[in-house]
Every structure is written in C-alpha cells, then in structure tokens.
Amino acid sequence: MTGKWIAGLALIAALAIPALTWAHEGHSEKVMGTVSAVQDNHVMVKTTAGKTVTVMLDAKTKITRGKTALKAADVKVGDRVVVEGPLEKDMLMAASVQLGVAPPTGAAAVKPEATHSH
C-alpha cells in the first residue's frame, strides 16, 4: 500500500515540475492603465503604478469594449485599458485588450447646473 502512495506522489511531482516551469516562461501578465500613445502596431500604457509599458498588437489580439469587438484603430490616447498577454523583452504581446466604458456624451452627459446671481 505504501508503495502505491510513493509511486502516486512521484507521478504527481513528475507532472507538476514541467507544468510549473512552463507556466513561468511566457505566462500571461495583466496590465491596467491609460493609453498614453498609439503607433502602428503598438500602444504605450501608463499603468496605475505610474510605469509605462509597450503593448504590441497583432491580428490575433482581441480588442473589446464591453461585449463589442473593436479593431486596433479604435484604441485612442486616454482610453482606460486592461491588457493581458505574455511579457517578452519588456513588451507585452497583447492577447486581449479590454477598453473601459466610454463616458456619456451629448444630451446624456451630466452637466453642472448654471448658477444665476440676481
């Protein structure tokens, strides 16, 4: 009985070690912040911690705002973003980019009431 437990633990350890090594190399990172620059195939994101991160975009990058699918051209300076993807050479290779909900515009926007002095 003890031999089966030892064999089982050895098997679990043998399977876990490569999985841990694989998860560490190129594992998914998450960056939250504001887009500070947009250029061709990448954007610069200023994180909530104040660090600037280069985020690479490609044809596989899934860009959304809520449930709406968008294109790379829809990403604008000032957009709040959450980006996920593997970190490579100080650049995040974006698998997904979630844009924050756009503020209300036009008549739906909340406007301060004017004060009148008589």
Number of C-alpha atoms within 10 A of each C-alpha: 5 7 8 9 10 11 11 12 12 12 11 11 12 11 11 12 10 11 11 10 10 11 10 10 11 13 13 16 14 14 20 18 22 22 23 17 15 18 11 10 12 18 20 19 27 21 18 11 9 10 9 15 19 19 24 20 20 13 9 9 18 18 23 19 16 11 8 9 11 15 11 20 10 13 21 16 14 14 18 21 23 18 24 22 21 16 19 12 7 9 15 23 23 26 20 17 24 22 22 15 11 10 7 9 8 7 7 8 9 9 8 6 6 6 6 5 4 3
